[in-house]
Each structure stands twice: as C-alpha cells, then as structure tokens.
Amino acid sequence: MVRILQYQDVFKRVLPDNYMQGKVITGNESCSLPVDNVSYQIVTQADFIREFYPSGHRINDSSWYQDEIKKIKDEETGEEHYCFVPVERVSVSMQRVIVEKRLTHLCGNPIQITYSGLKTSKKQKDLIYNLSQGWENKNMNTAFFYLARSVYITGNGAFCGYINNKKFGWRVFSFLDGDTLYRKRDFVTGELEVFGRRFKQYDPSGNESGEYMNVWDNQKIYTYRYAGVNSKRKKIKTDQLFGLDGWELIKSGLHGFDFVPVAYSYDPNGACWSFSQDNIEKLEVSLSRLREVNKSRAFPTLVVTANSVKIVRGNLNKPVSVIKINDPAGNAKILDGGETSQSFTLEIEKLLKFILMGSFIVLPPEERSGDESGASIKIKYSPSIEIAKTDANFFNQPVDDMLRIFKHGYGIEKGNVSDYDDLDVNASIKVYIHQNEAEYIEMLYKAVQAKFLSIESAATKSGLGTNDEYKRLENQAETELDTKKVEEVYDNENKKKVNNPNTEENE
C-alpha cells in the first residue's frame, strides 16, 4: 500500500498588496530586514481552460462586464422600471495564438538524438540508428508536442511509458483530458519517487461511473477507486493518498521499469500567456466598447418626415433601401454615421503591441520580393527565437527523462535491455527558426569542405535525410567502390584480349 502525504502543484499570481510600504530611513540609519510577505492569488487549472477558450473568457461574464441598465416607462400604466439590456461582447483567441506560435518554434524540428561518447563501435552505431528509428516509429516527437502543449495551456503535464505484451507504448496525462496530477520527489536528488493521476470514468450515457487514481512507484503501478471518507463498506482498504482519504486499492502489478516511468513537467507561472492575461482582458473590453459605439454611430441613419410611410424593400432586420412616402409634404434623408474616436484605435493598437511583446510573439512581417537572407529573417523573429531557446532549456530535463524511459522500454521490446540502457546518447531540442533553406545547405557544404564539420554531422543537421542518412552514404560509397572495381577488372580483361592475338577468339 502506497502511503504519501504530498502533493499537488499550486499555481498563483502575485498581488500588489503592501507594494513599496517599507520603512523609509536616512543614509546613516541602520535597520533590520523587514518582514514582507508577498500576497498571491491562487489560480486553478480550470481558470487556464477558461482563459484558453474564447467562450469562457471573463468578458462573457455579466457580473464582471455588466450589461447596460435602462429605465423603461410603461405607456399604459405610466410606471417606470429598470431592465438589463445586453451589450456587445468581443472575445478574441489571443491565448491560442500565443500557444500555437510557441509550440511551432519549440516542436517544429524533431528532437535530435546524438551519441555522447568519444569513440563509436559498429555495434553502438547500429544501436544508435535503431534507437533513432524507434524514436520516430513510436512517435516520440508527437509525445513531446502533447506534453509541451499541456504545460503551455494548463501549467503541467506528464509523459508516461508502459509495457504491454512486451511492446513499448506511451501516454500523456493532462488536465486538458480531465487528469489531475500529483507527484512526490526526493528532497535531495529531485528524482520522482511517486506519481499519481486522478481521473473520472463515465458510462456510455455520459454519467459519471466512478473516480479513480493510478499511482506509480519505482516498481509497481496501483489502481485506487474512491469509496468515500465515511464509507462503511466491508473489506475496503483505505489509506491516506497524496493527502486524500477514502481510497480503496483495486489492483496492483509490476510496470516493467526499475524507476518511475514518468516524465513530469511543471511551470509555476501556469499558462504561457499568464504575463499577458491582464492586457488581453483589457483588449477585449476595448473591442467590446468599440463595437457598442459602432452599433449606434458608425452606420448611416435614415430620417423620415411624413404622416404615412411604406417600406418597399427592406425590413427592421435588414437595411431599408426603398421607401414610399404617402405625404406631399413628406421628406427623407440620410445622416452619415459619426467617425469613431481615434483613441479607440490607439488604445487597441497599443494593447495588442504589449500583448505580443509580453508573450514574445511575432506576427508574420510583410512579404518582400526576392530571397531574404537568414540573418534578416532571424532578426525579424528574434523575440520568438529567444523565448523558444528559453523554453528549450526549461524542457531539457523532461526530454532527458523521456529518453531514459524510451531506452529502457524499447530495450525490453527488442530483447536487449542492458545495451540500450548503457547507450550513452543525449536528446536535445533544436529550435525551429524561419530561414533560407538554400543558404543553410550552402553553409553546411562549405563547413564540410573547410573540414571543420564532418559529413555525418552535416547529414544529421541538414534535416533532409533520415536518421541513418550517414549510414546510407557509407553504403552508397561502398557500392560505388565495388562497381568501380568490377569495371576496372572488366577493362583489364579487354585490354589483355586486345594485346594478346593468340587467344582462341582471335584464332
């Protein structure tokens, strides 16, 4: 039975309480360091989900952005009463734009697996090629994409490897899919000691059928079902699990690894747009007010002065294009809509600019004729490249954990666990950068010609070939050499026949 008291990660945002309220002293006065506790507002992962989907934005909450209150007079009774009139609300999917842009730069290139040793034997080369090909076949780059997407949107995520019928497989757990994640690390090494995944199951009708939790330690996987804190059912083994009571153990078994087969990632800042969330909400308020103003001012107004008017074309829901005035003294004219204040435009432009700056996002620049140099492209996209390199460092540890899990699981599948476990390889994230492909290939070619870059490294970095591209080049060179030897032997035989007239054929 697993018994642990820790814990679910918490997400929070700093509040401005007691900002700059410290004691003021002169230059010669001494004082002790004041106690200044920072206040935080707890943010749940459900809040991140609401922020990600436009339909859940705060602008759509009438208690936060209120409807208009109007006073209406009843013509029959003369009584006056107040009512709420819905206002225009605009929610934009800036959060998704930020997520997709950052995912593109982080996951646009496949993760590179390289050998870290000084010398490589033929056996090790074959293992490396098989491992790289297995990484592709098992869609491990897709697994990293789902892990990064979960962290960007909900603040955490977990990659889990498993063995089923001696075959390696993986899953990614995320709050996006209804999973609540718990973990406990060693206080000294930081190694994951126990990991938990809490989730609900539903019957075919969509009704909840039970709440469960899977728990992994370094040997086994346990499955618990929630029975209730005060449950009086017989034969229920209850214990305190991650600080939670009322769970019964259903089953347990070996998971096939000698460590917790989970790569967990947690960003204490929460969703990747958290530093721009306040400006996004202000932008939606400005857009909603602009739309409300345009509703009454931006469109032309038809003014009719007559005792009797008939609409020939159009109605109350569509623009009136033709009317008939049954009054000799009648008149009709159109008043142009007033121009919207430029302050709205300025405010919206500035808010959008600060949102993109705070999120390190670059919108596609205007297209230029002709090829653009790689340096120019990098300068234009430098904010996105900078945050992608920061994210690559942030995800280095989870990627290393994913490679460790994959090596062991793939070794079990191939029946060669020890060799794959001992293989000294490293997984690194290569940030995707918009670049001139022809210029990049030419740079690799010149580096190989100058002999400070090997053909093997160039074949790996080009991104044009397969994982075993260098091995294919070697096979191609050997085939060409064999062909050349055959041609030389054939030429030598013909020369002998020409130079020796006493051959049977000449006779």
C-alpha distance (Angstrom), angle and dihedral (degrees) to the residues before:
residue distance angle dihedral
M1 . . .
V2 3.83 . .
R3 3.79 113.2 .
I4 3.80 118.1 -175.6
L5 3.78 135.1 144.2
Q6 3.84 101.4 -155.7
Y7 3.08 137.5 114.3
Q8 3.77 176.4 -53.4
D9 3.80 118.6 -155.3
V10 3.80 115.7 -113.5
F11 3.80 126.8 -143.0
K12 3.79 120.4 -151.6
R13 3.79 143.0 166.5
V14 3.78 125.9 -142.0
L15 3.82 118.3 -109.6
P16 3.84 123.8 -149.8
D17 3.83 93.9 -123.2
N18 3.85 113.7 144.7
Y19 3.79 91.3 1.1
M20 3.83 110.7 179.8
Q21 3.81 92.7 -9.6
G22 3.81 94.8 135.2
K23 3.76 122.9 129.7
V24 3.81 117.2 -83.5
I25 3.83 114.0 -129.7
T26 3.80 136.7 176.7
G27 3.78 124.0 -114.9
N28 3.82 93.9 -98.7
E29 3.78 96.7 43.4
S30 3.80 120.4 98.8
C31 3.78 126.4 -152.1
S32 3.78 141.1 168.3
L33 3.77 121.5 -103.9
P34 3.83 107.1 -84.6
V35 3.77 122.5 -126.0
D36 3.79 107.6 -111.1
N37 3.78 115.1 173.3
V38 3.78 114.3 -166.8
S39 3.78 115.7 -131.2
Y40 3.80 118.8 -135.8
Q41 3.75 136.0 -167.5
I42 3.79 112.5 -139.9
V43 3.79 112.4 -126.8
T44 3.79 119.0 -163.5
Q45 3.77 126.7 -147.0
A46 3.81 87.1 -116.3
D47 3.82 86.5 63.2
F48 3.81 89.3 56.0
I49 3.81 89.6 52.4
R50 3.82 89.9 51.6
E51 3.80 90.8 49.6
F52 3.81 92.6 48.9
Y53 3.82 97.4 53.5
P54 3.85 115.1 60.5
S55 3.81 91.4 -142.2
G56 3.82 89.5 62.9
H57 3.79 97.3 48.9
R58 3.78 119.3 127.3
I59 3.80 90.9 -118.5
N60 3.83 87.2 72.9
D61 3.82 91.5 56.6
S62 3.82 108.2 96.3
S63 3.81 90.9 -158.3
W64 3.82 90.1 61.3
Y65 3.82 101.0 34.0
Q66 3.77 101.1 28.4
D67 3.78 129.0 -146.2
E68 3.79 119.1 -116.9
I69 3.82 117.3 -88.0
K70 3.80 114.4 -140.3
K71 3.78 132.6 -176.7
I72 3.81 113.2 -131.2
K73 3.81 125.9 -169.2
D74 3.80 120.0 -148.3
E75 3.83 106.4 -130.8
E76 3.80 93.6 -153.2
T77 3.80 100.9 46.9
G78 3.79 99.2 21.2
E79 3.79 90.8 -132.0
E80 3.76 119.9 143.6
H81 3.79 124.7 -143.2
Y82 3.80 138.1 167.1
C83 3.80 127.5 -119.2
F84 3.78 138.7 175.6
V85 3.79 116.5 -108.5
P86 3.83 114.1 -161.0
V87 3.78 114.1 -116.5
E88 3.79 128.7 -150.1
R89 3.82 113.3 -86.2
V90 3.81 124.8 -166.0
S91 3.80 122.2 -168.3
V92 3.78 120.1 -178.6
S93 3.80 128.7 -160.9
M94 3.81 96.3 -127.0
Q95 3.80 90.1 136.7
R96 3.78 91.7 60.9
V97 3.81 91.5 46.9
I98 3.81 89.1 54.3
V99 3.81 92.6 47.5
E100 3.80 95.4 47.7
K101 3.80 93.8 46.0
R102 3.79 93.3 50.8
L103 3.81 92.7 44.1
T104 3.80 90.4 52.4
H105 3.79 93.2 56.0
L106 3.81 94.2 41.2
C107 3.82 99.7 43.1
G108 3.81 101.7 22.9
N109 3.81 91.3 102.6
P110 3.81 123.9 48.2
I111 3.80 117.6 -106.5
Q112 3.79 109.8 -94.0
I113 3.80 119.0 -130.0
T114 3.81 112.4 -158.8
Y115 3.79 134.3 174.7
S116 3.80 113.1 -110.1
G117 3.82 99.1 -164.0
L118 3.81 127.0 96.9
K119 3.80 98.4 -126.9
T120 3.78 128.4 33.6
S121 3.79 125.2 -157.5
K122 3.80 122.9 -152.8
K123 3.81 89.6 -106.1
Q124 3.80 91.8 52.8
K125 3.81 91.1 47.8
D126 3.79 90.4 53.5
L127 3.81 90.6 48.7
I128 3.81 91.0 49.8
Y129 3.80 92.1 49.9
N130 3.81 91.6 47.0
L131 3.80 90.9 47.4
S132 3.81 92.2 49.7
Q133 3.78 91.6 47.4
G134 3.80 90.8 47.3
W135 3.81 89.0 50.8
E136 3.80 88.3 57.0
N137 3.79 95.0 42.7
K138 3.81 92.5 51.2
N139 3.84 90.9 49.6
M140 3.79 93.0 -123.4
N141 3.81 91.2 159.6
T142 3.80 87.6 58.4
A143 3.81 89.2 49.9
F144 3.81 90.2 54.6
F145 3.82 89.9 48.6
Y146 3.82 91.3 55.3
L147 3.81 91.1 46.0
A148 3.81 93.1 50.6
R149 3.82 91.7 44.5
S150 3.80 90.5 52.9
V151 3.82 91.9 50.5
Y152 3.81 92.2 46.3
I153 3.81 93.0 51.9
T154 3.82 105.7 30.9
G155 3.82 104.1 19.3
N156 3.81 97.9 -113.2
G157 3.78 143.8 40.7
A158 3.80 141.2 166.9
F159 3.79 135.9 -139.7
C160 3.82 113.1 -151.5
G161 3.80 126.9 -169.2
Y162 3.81 122.9 -154.9
I163 3.80 140.2 179.4
N164 3.80 117.9 -132.7
N165 3.80 119.9 175.1
K166 3.81 88.7 -15.9
K167 3.81 90.2 -56.9
F168 3.79 123.6 119.0
G169 3.80 119.4 -125.0
W170 3.78 138.7 160.8
R171 3.78 144.1 -149.3
V172 3.80 134.0 -166.9
F173 3.80 117.4 -140.2
S174 3.79 118.1 -152.5
F175 3.78 140.7 161.2
L176 3.81 84.5 -122.5
D177 3.81 86.4 72.6
G178 3.81 95.2 42.5
D179 3.83 97.8 -92.9
T180 3.80 121.5 139.0
L181 3.81 110.7 -158.6
Y182 3.81 128.7 -145.9
R183 3.78 128.8 -178.8
K184 3.77 143.9 174.1
R185 3.80 123.5 -158.9
D186 3.77 132.7 -166.9
F187 3.81 108.3 -97.8
V188 3.82 92.9 -136.5
T189 3.79 107.2 36.2
G190 3.80 99.8 24.2
E191 3.81 89.7 -131.7
L192 3.79 115.5 152.9
E193 3.83 106.9 -106.0
V194 3.79 101.4 174.9
F195 3.80 132.3 5.8
G196 3.79 128.8 -167.9
R197 3.78 134.5 -166.2
R198 3.80 118.9 -165.8
F199 3.80 119.2 -163.6
K200 3.80 144.8 150.9
Q201 3.78 130.3 -122.2
Y202 3.80 127.0 -147.1
D203 3.79 134.4 -157.0
P204 3.84 122.6 -124.7
S205 3.81 89.6 -88.8
G206 3.80 91.8 58.6
N207 3.79 95.5 -108.0
E208 3.79 119.1 136.6
S209 3.80 109.8 -102.3
G210 3.79 99.5 -177.9
E211 3.78 148.3 -37.0
Y212 3.79 119.2 -109.4
M213 3.78 141.9 179.3
N214 3.80 130.6 -154.6
V215 3.81 115.9 -155.4
W216 3.81 126.7 -167.8
D217 3.79 127.3 -164.3
N218 3.82 127.4 169.9
Q219 3.81 92.8 -74.8
K220 3.79 114.1 17.1
I221 3.77 144.4 36.0
Y222 3.82 117.1 -138.7
T223 3.80 127.9 -161.9
Y224 3.82 118.8 -153.2
R225 3.77 131.6 -175.2
Y226 3.77 123.6 -153.1
A227 3.80 109.7 -116.2
G228 3.81 99.7 169.1
V229 3.80 131.6 -95.6
N230 3.81 93.7 -100.4
S231 3.78 97.1 37.7
K232 3.83 114.1 145.9
R233 3.79 96.8 -169.3
K234 3.77 114.2 134.1
K235 3.80 124.6 -111.0
I236 3.78 93.7 19.7
K237 3.78 113.5 143.8
T238 3.80 106.7 -150.1
D239 3.76 126.8 -175.5
Q240 3.76 139.6 157.8
L241 3.79 108.4 -86.2
F242 3.82 119.0 -174.2
G243 3.79 87.3 -23.9
L244 3.81 90.7 -51.1
D245 3.79 125.5 118.9
G246 3.77 133.7 -155.1
W247 3.81 103.2 50.3
E248 3.79 125.0 139.1
L249 3.79 124.2 -154.8
I250 3.82 111.0 -120.5
K251 3.79 102.0 174.8
S252 3.79 143.8 -23.5
G253 3.79 137.3 -166.4
L254 3.78 146.0 157.9
H255 3.79 115.2 -73.3
G256 3.82 95.6 -158.2
F257 3.81 99.7 -114.1
D258 3.80 130.1 98.8
F259 3.82 90.9 -139.8
V260 3.79 136.6 37.9
P261 3.83 102.1 -70.7
V262 3.80 93.8 -144.8
A263 3.82 131.0 108.2
Y264 3.81 105.4 -158.8
S265 3.81 125.1 -169.3
Y266 3.80 126.4 -171.0
D267 3.80 130.2 179.2
P268 3.83 111.3 -163.1
N269 3.82 89.6 -156.6
G270 3.79 90.0 63.6
A271 3.80 120.3 -147.3
C272 3.80 116.7 24.3
W273 3.83 92.2 -117.0
S274 3.82 94.1 53.7
F275 3.82 93.9 109.8
S276 3.82 90.1 54.5
Q277 3.80 99.6 39.3
D278 3.81 95.2 99.1
N279 3.81 92.2 53.1
I280 3.81 91.2 45.9
E281 3.80 90.2 56.3
K282 3.82 90.8 47.8
L283 3.81 89.7 50.0
E284 3.80 91.2 53.6
V285 3.81 90.9 49.7
S286 3.83 90.6 51.4
L287 3.79 92.2 48.1
S288 3.80 91.5 48.1
R289 3.81 91.8 51.0
L290 3.79 90.8 46.8
R291 3.79 91.1 52.6
E292 3.80 90.9 48.3
V293 3.80 90.5 51.8
N294 3.81 92.5 46.9
K295 3.79 90.2 51.8
S296 3.79 90.8 66.1
R297 3.82 104.2 25.1
A298 3.77 112.6 26.0
F299 3.82 98.8 64.5
P300 3.83 126.3 69.9
T301 3.82 117.5 -99.5
L302 3.82 122.7 -137.7
V303 3.82 112.6 -141.7
V304 3.82 116.3 -165.1
T305 3.81 125.3 -173.6
A306 3.82 109.6 -169.8
N307 3.79 144.0 105.2
S308 3.81 93.9 -125.1
V309 3.81 128.0 27.6
K310 3.80 129.8 175.7
I311 3.81 123.3 -165.9
V312 3.80 107.6 -136.1
R313 3.81 97.3 178.1
G314 3.79 125.3 17.2
N315 3.81 135.7 22.6
L316 3.77 141.6 -140.5
N317 3.81 92.0 -72.4
K318 3.81 96.8 43.5
P319 3.79 130.7 49.8
V320 3.79 112.9 -84.9
S321 3.80 107.0 -122.6
V322 3.84 102.4 167.9
I323 3.82 129.5 28.3
K324 3.83 132.8 174.4
I325 3.81 118.4 -142.3
N326 3.81 114.4 -154.0
D327 3.79 94.2 -165.2
P328 3.83 126.1 88.5
A329 3.80 90.3 -148.8
G330 3.80 93.5 44.6
N331 3.79 125.0 119.6
A332 3.82 138.7 -173.5
K333 3.78 131.5 -167.6
I334 3.81 139.8 162.5
L335 3.78 124.5 -121.3
D336 3.77 114.2 -152.6
G337 3.80 116.1 -123.9
G338 3.75 115.7 -102.9
E339 3.80 119.0 -107.1
T340 3.77 115.6 -99.5
S341 3.77 113.9 -114.5
Q342 3.81 114.3 -93.2
S343 3.78 88.7 -135.8
F344 3.82 88.9 76.6
T345 3.79 91.0 54.9
L346 3.78 92.6 47.1
E347 3.81 92.7 47.8
I348 3.81 93.7 48.6
E349 3.81 92.9 47.1
K350 3.81 92.5 50.0
L351 3.80 93.7 46.6
L352 3.80 91.3 49.7
K353 3.80 90.2 48.9
F354 3.81 93.1 52.2
I355 3.82 91.8 45.4
L356 3.79 90.8 55.1
M357 3.80 92.3 43.2
G358 3.80 93.3 49.1
S359 3.81 90.7 49.2
F360 3.84 95.5 41.6
I361 3.79 90.4 -124.1
V362 3.81 124.2 152.1
L363 3.78 120.4 -160.7
P364 3.83 114.6 -142.4
P365 3.82 108.8 -80.6
E366 3.79 123.1 -130.8
E367 3.77 114.0 -74.2
R368 3.78 118.1 -105.3
S369 3.77 126.5 -154.6
G370 3.78 116.1 -107.9
D371 3.78 130.7 13.9
E372 3.78 116.7 -40.4
S373 3.78 121.5 -144.0
G374 3.79 120.0 -108.9
A375 3.82 91.2 -120.3
S376 3.80 91.8 55.8
I377 3.80 91.9 49.3
K378 3.81 91.9 49.1
I379 3.80 91.5 51.1
K380 3.81 91.2 52.7
Y381 3.80 92.5 49.1
S382 3.81 96.5 36.0
P383 3.86 96.2 117.8
S384 3.82 91.3 54.3
I385 3.81 91.3 44.7
E386 3.82 91.6 49.7
I387 3.80 94.9 52.8
A388 3.82 90.4 43.0
K389 3.82 90.8 56.1
T390 3.81 89.0 49.1
D391 3.80 90.3 49.9
A392 3.81 90.3 47.8
N393 3.81 89.4 58.2
F394 3.80 90.2 45.9
F395 3.83 92.2 53.7
N396 3.81 95.9 42.2
Q397 3.81 93.7 97.3
P398 3.83 96.1 48.1
V399 3.81 89.7 47.8
D400 3.82 90.7 51.3
D401 3.81 88.7 50.1
M402 3.81 90.2 49.7
L403 3.82 90.5 52.4
R404 3.81 91.4 48.7
I405 3.81 91.2 51.1
F406 3.79 92.1 44.9
K407 3.82 94.4 49.1
H408 3.79 92.3 53.4
G409 3.80 95.3 42.2
Y410 3.80 93.8 44.8
G411 3.80 89.4 47.0
I412 3.81 89.2 56.2
E413 3.80 90.0 49.7
K414 3.81 92.0 50.2
G415 3.82 93.8 41.5
N416 3.80 92.9 -120.1
V417 3.79 106.7 99.3
S418 3.81 100.3 152.6
D419 3.82 96.1 51.2
Y420 3.80 93.4 48.5
D421 3.81 92.5 44.7
D422 3.83 90.7 51.0
L423 3.80 93.3 47.2
D424 3.81 107.4 117.5
V425 3.80 100.8 -140.3
N426 3.77 133.4 143.1
A427 3.80 131.0 -149.8
S428 3.80 117.0 -146.5
I429 3.80 133.8 179.5
K430 3.79 114.6 -124.4
V431 3.79 108.3 -156.4
Y432 3.79 114.7 -131.1
I433 3.81 111.7 -118.8
H434 3.78 125.8 -177.3
Q435 3.78 104.3 -118.9
N436 3.77 146.4 155.0
E437 3.82 102.3 -90.9
A438 3.80 95.7 -159.1
E439 3.80 90.7 51.5
Y440 3.80 91.3 49.1
I441 3.84 93.9 50.7
E442 3.81 90.0 48.1
M443 3.80 89.6 52.0
L444 3.84 90.8 53.4
Y445 3.80 90.7 47.5
K446 3.79 92.6 52.5
A447 3.82 90.8 46.3
V448 3.82 90.3 54.9
Q449 3.82 91.7 45.7
A450 3.81 90.4 50.7
K451 3.84 87.4 52.0
F452 3.82 97.3 -128.9
L453 3.83 91.7 107.8
S454 3.80 124.8 49.8
I455 3.79 123.8 -130.2
E456 3.80 88.2 -119.8
S457 3.83 91.9 56.8
A458 3.79 91.7 45.1
A459 3.80 91.6 50.3
T460 3.82 89.2 51.0
K461 3.81 96.1 46.2
S462 3.79 97.5 43.3
G463 3.80 93.2 74.3
L464 3.81 90.3 -149.4
G465 3.80 99.8 101.2
T466 3.79 137.8 49.1
N467 3.80 129.8 -87.8
D468 3.80 91.5 -90.6
E469 3.80 95.2 42.6
Y470 3.81 94.0 127.3
K471 3.81 90.3 50.9
R472 3.79 88.8 52.5
L473 3.79 89.8 50.9
E474 3.79 89.5 52.8
N475 3.81 91.4 50.0
Q476 3.78 90.1 47.9
A477 3.83 91.2 51.6
E478 3.81 90.8 49.2
T479 3.82 90.9 49.4
E480 3.79 91.5 49.5
L481 3.79 90.4 48.4
D482 3.82 91.8 50.8
T483 3.78 90.7 48.3
K484 3.79 90.8 50.4
K485 3.83 91.2 51.2
V486 3.81 91.2 51.2
E487 3.80 90.7 50.0
E488 3.81 90.9 49.2
V489 3.83 92.0 51.2
Y490 3.80 90.4 48.2
D491 3.83 91.9 50.0
N492 3.83 91.7 48.4
E493 3.83 91.7 52.1
N494 3.80 91.2 51.4
K495 3.77 91.3 49.7
K496 3.82 90.7 52.6
K497 3.79 91.3 52.4
V498 3.79 92.3 50.0
N499 3.80 94.3 47.0
N500 3.85 94.8 45.1
P501 3.84 110.2 63.0
N502 3.81 92.8 179.9
T503 3.80 94.1 74.9
E504 3.78 117.9 122.7
E505 3.78 90.9 -113.7
N506 3.81 92.8 56.9
E507 3.77 91.4 46.3
